[in-house]
Amino acid sequence: MLRLSRFSFGVGDRFAHQASSQLRAFEKIRAQGIEVVPVWNKSNREHSFIGSEPSSVRAAAEQAVRESGWSLPWHTDADHIRLETVDRFLGSSDFFTIDVADSIGKQAPSDDVHRFLKHHPELFGTLHIKGIEESIFLSGDALEEIASKYLMAVQEAGRIFRYIEHKLGSGNFIAEVSMDETDLPQTPQELLVILAALADEGVALQTIAPKFTGRFNKGVDYVGDLDQFAKEFHEDLCVLAHAIERYGLPSNLKLSVHSGSDKFSIYPIIRQALAKSGAGLHIKTAGTTWLEELIGLSESGDEGVAFVREIYALALEQIGALTEPYASVIDIRMSELPDATEVASWDGPRWANTLRHIPSHPQYNSNVRQLLHVSFKLAAKKGTRYTDLLKKHSDVIGQNVFDNLYTRHMKPLFLG
């Protein structure tokens, strides 16, 4: 079976120009004694916005791997796919993020619920899960409510998994199940029920992305109760270990943290939990590469600054359409967005300081950063004008991509 390594890191590359710079970060952390494998991910929505095809992701990754001599595994992720979008990824992906969040909360047929309850008498009553101090108690009513809420989503995951398996063959791909893009976090009890149901469906998932408490906004730090996150993350790790043993799920099953880029405040919590438990991690950082491209252009001179200024002005004009698809993962305070007249005088260092995620810097503005994070389609509409700038200024851009991934993400996550 194609097996996902203990530590894997999802990296986005909207325009398929930064794979080599990203891979340098993986080589650097490997030289420090930590093996982390790259997973280049791009969703159907992002391909649609940019006008690219999944094959471009794999081609860029293959070139970077070939040129660097990278010898560890690497993968390309069909990110947030559904049954109606999976086909275009089958020829170029070996990792599939099965997104069933839209089916959460849809009432499952009562016959299916009762069949599940009958099949799992071990879930009733008091459960003692190794590593969790307080026992878990599920009454019949509570268990029925959880099953009713999640069975439709699990069954959808099963249909998609079996479809991919039919097309690619058993053991020839890595499956992740994503349930994070929903309103409420999953409790450890709910996660246990979900994993039991996924086992029933025959979904050999190697990573699962639950919804955690708090806000995981795009490109900015975690917003929430750190103690609560630490408790949830630890208990979810314990539930996964229990489910692996009890339900025969893949032994390398691990948690996935989506929108995990720049969640600086939770990185120490995650690192300590992984060291204590020996568990693995998959984390996705996605769109921050595009922001590093803008930072690099800001530092490259007048031509790059003019382009960044132009994209920001367009983003202000189209802010409603740009932010609507990401409403659940951004929090932009409109009053703290400078207008186009104000930024017209900004030089390159000012733009770079505004966008670079160093919250302690007096010029950093998380609202500008979030708006531009979701505005990559505006650059795509510029066609070769943008990609030619990426080529022309590849050195300074590449250094920013590397520094961001290694220094601000990998080191605190894996080295401390």
N, C-alpha and C positions, 0 to 999 in steps of 0.2 A: 504494500500500500504506500502511495505517495504520502510522506509523513512530514508534518510541519514541525520545524525545530522549536526548541524550548522558548527562545526569544525571537520574535519576528516583528518587523517594523514596517508598517504601511506608509509608503511615501507617494504623494501625488506629484504629478508633473504635467500640468495642464497642457503645455505646448510641446512636450517631448523634447526639450533641449537640455535638461539638467541631470540626466541619469548618471553621467560620469561624475559630476560633482557630488551627487548624493552617495554614490558608491564609495567615494573617497572617505566619507564619514564612517561607513561600515568597515572599511579597511582599517581606519584609525582605531575604532573601538576594539576591533579584533586584535590589533597590535597591543592593546592594553589587557588582553587575556579574556575578553568577553566575546562570545560568538553570537552575533545578531544577524539574522538573514533578512534581506530586503524583499518587500512585496510591493511592487509598483501597482497602484490602484487608480482606477478612473471609472466613474459611474456612467450609466447610459445617459443620464441628464447632462453630465459634463460634456460627453461626446456630442450630444445634440446641440448644446450651446455653442461649442467651438466648431463643429462640422468635421470632427475627426472620426476615425474608426479605431476599434480596439487593437487592430494589428499594429497601429503606430506605437502603442505603448510597449508591445513586445519587441518591436524592431529597435526602439531606443534602448531598451534594457539589454537586449542581445548584444548590441554594439558596445555598450559600456562594459558588459561582462567580458566580452572578447578582448577589448583593448586593455583592460586592467589585469586580466588573468585571474579573475575572481574564481575561487575553487569551491566555495561553499554553495549550498542550494540558494536559489532565488526563485521568485514567483511573480506572476502577473494576475491581478485580482479583478474579476468582473464584479465591480462594487455595486451593492444595493440592487441586484437584479431581481426580476420577477419572471414569472412564466412567459409573459408576453414580450420580454426584452432579452431573454437569455441567449437566443439563437445566434445573435451577431457576435457573441463572445466565445462561442464554443471552439473556434479554430485557433484562438490566440491566448486563452486563459487556462491556468491550471488551479486557480483558487477562485471560489465562487462565494460571495457574500449574499446569502439568501435573505432578502428583506421581507418580513411578514408583519411588520408593525401595523400596517393598515387593516389587518385581519384581527388584531387584538380587540377584544370587547364585542366582537360579533357573536351572537348567541349560537352556540353549537347545538345540533339536534339532541334532544333529550335521550334518544336511544344511544348515541355515541357517548354521551356523558355517563350514562348508567353502565355501559359496557366498560368504560375506563375504570370507574369506581369498583366494579366487580373484579376487574383484573388486578387491582392494586390495593388489597386489604391492608398491606403493610403501611400505607400512608395515613390510615385512620389512627386517631388517638395521640399518644405521647411518643415523640421520636427523639432519640438521643444521637446527635451527630457529633462525631469526634472533632474536637477543637472549638465547638460552640458551647459556651458555659451554660446558657439557659436551654432547657429542652424545648423542642417545638411541639406544639399541640395543634392538631387539626380535627375539628369536629366534622361530622358528616355533612352538615350544612356548609361549613367553610370550604371543605374539599370540593363539594359540588359547585360552589360558586367560582372557585379558581378554575376548575375544569371547564366550566361553561364559558369562562372569559378567554381561555387560551387554546382550547382544542382546535378551533377553526384555524388559528394561526399555525399551530403545529401541523395540522393536516395539509395546509398549504405548503409548508416547508417540505413535507414528505413528498408531495406531488412534484415540486421543483427538483428536489434531490434525485428522485427516481428518474425524472426526465433527463437530467444531466448524466446520470449513471448509464442510462440506456444509450445515450449518444457517445459517451467517452469511455465507457467500460468501468467496471468496479475497481476501486483503488487507484484510479488514474487522475484523481483531482482531490483538492482539499475543500472541505465544506465548512463555512461559517454560517451561523444563524444569527441574524440581527433583529433585536427587539427593542432597540434603544430609542427610536424615533416615535415615542408615544408620550402621553401626558404624565403618567404616574410611574414611579420606580417599581420594579419587581422586588418583593420581599424574598428572603431566603426560602420561605415555604412555597411561594409561587415558583421560584426558580427550580426547586426540587420537583414539583409537579410537572413543570415544562420539560425537564430533562427525562423524567419517566415516560412522558408522552412521546418525546422525540425518539427514545429507544424503541417504543412500541411501533413507531412509524418506520423504523429501520434507517433513520438518518444518522450516518456515521460522522457526526460533526466533530471537528477538531478544535473549534473555538466558538464561543458564544458571546454576543455583545448584549448584555442586559442594560436596562435603564437604571442608572444610579441616581440617588438623591442629589440635588444641586443642579446648577446650570453648566452645561458643557458648550458654551458659545464658541463660534468659529474664531480661531486665531487669537483668543485672549485667555486669561487665567480662569481657573475654576472659581465659581461663585457658589458658596454653600458652607455648611457646617463640616469642618475637617474631621472632627471626632466622629461624626455620623458616617462620613464617607469611609473612614478607617474601619469602623465596625462592619459596615456593609461589605466592603471589599474582603475583609478577613472571613466573614461568614459565607460569602459566595464561594470563596476558595474551598472552604470546608464542605459546602454542599456539592461542589464539583467532584471533590475527592470521593465523597460518599456515593454519588451517582455512578462514577466510573466503576466502583467495586460492586455496587448493588445491581446495576442495570447493564453492565457489559459495554459501556460506551468506550470509545478509544482512550487508551491510557494517557495520551498526551493532550487530552481535552483541557483547554485553558480559557481564561477570561480574555475578552477583547475590550479595549477602551476606545470607543469611537469619538471623533472630534477631540482626540487626545493631545493635539498640538498645543503647546504653550500652557499646559496645565501645571505650571511650575509648583504650585503649593501642594499638589497631591503626589508629585513625583517621589519625595522622601517616604511617604506613606506606602506607596506601591513598592518601592525598592526594599523597604524593611519587611513587608509582608512576603515578598517573593523569597528573600533570603531566609526567612524563618520557616517557610513552608516547603521550599524547594519547587514551587509551582512555576509555570511558564507565564508568558504574557504576549499578547498581540496588541499593538497600539497603532492607531492610524493618525497621521499628521496632515495628510492631504494638501489643502490649499495654501499652506504657508510658503510653499516653494514659489508660487506666483507672486506673493508679497515680497519675497527676497529678490525676485527679478526687478520689481519696481524700486526697491531700495538700491540695488546695483545700478539701475539706470539713473537714479537720483545722484549717485556718486560719480557717474561717468562723464558728466559735463552738460553743457547747455542743451544739446539735442535730446538727451535722456530726460532732463528736468522738464523740458517743454512737453514731452510725451506724457509724463506722469501728471503734470498739471492739466493737460487736456483730458485725460481719462477721468480725473477727479471731477472736473467741471461737468462732464457728461454724466457721471454717476449722480451728481446732485440733481441734475435735470430728470433723471430716470429712476430716482431712488425707490419709488413705490414698486415698479415692476422688477427691479433688481433684488429687493429684499423680500418680496412676498414668498418666493419658494423656500426661503430660509428663515421664516418668521419664528420658528421654534428654537432656533440655535443662534440668534443674534439679539442683542439689546443695544440699540443705538439711541443715544440722547441727541435729538435733533438740535437742541439749543447749543450743543457743544461741537457742532460741525461748522468750521469756518466757511464763509461763502467764497465764491470764485474770485471776487475782487480782492479779498484778503490774501489768498494764496498766490495771487499773480506775482507778488514780490518775493516769494520764498525761493531761496537758493537750494542747491543740492543737499548740503548738510542739513538744512532745516527739514526738507522732505524726508531724508533718511532717518533723522532723529524722531520725527513724528510717527513714522511707520514701524521702525525697529522695536521689537517687543522687549524694551527695557523700561518697566513701569516706573522706576525711580528717576528716569530722565525727565527734566522739567518740560521738554517739548513733546514728549510722547502723548499721543492722543488715541485712545482705544476706539473711539467712535469713528475716526477717519480710517483706522486700520480695519475695522469690521466692515465698513462700507466698501472699501476697495477690495477686501477679501471676496466679496460676492459679485464683484464687477468685472471679472475676467472676460466675460463675453464681449465687453466693449473693446478690449484689446484684440480679441479674435476677429472682430469686424474690420479691424485695420489691416488684416491679412499680412502680406509679406512686409509691410512697413514695420510691424511689430517684430516679427521673427527675424528680420534683417538686423534690427537693433540688438536682439539677443545674440546673434552671431558676432556682430561688430564689437560688442562689449562683453564677450563671454568670460574673460578673465575676471573682471571685477564682480560680475554677477555670480559666477561660479564660486568665488571665494565667500560671498555672502551666503549662498546656499549651503556650502560645506560648514561654515562657522555656525550657522543657525542649527543645523541638524546635529552636529557633533557637540558643540559647546553648550548650547541651551537645552538640548533634548537628551541626547544619549548619555552624556557624562552624569547629569543629576539622576537619571533613571537607573543607570547600571553601575556607576562608579561612586557617586556621592561627592 
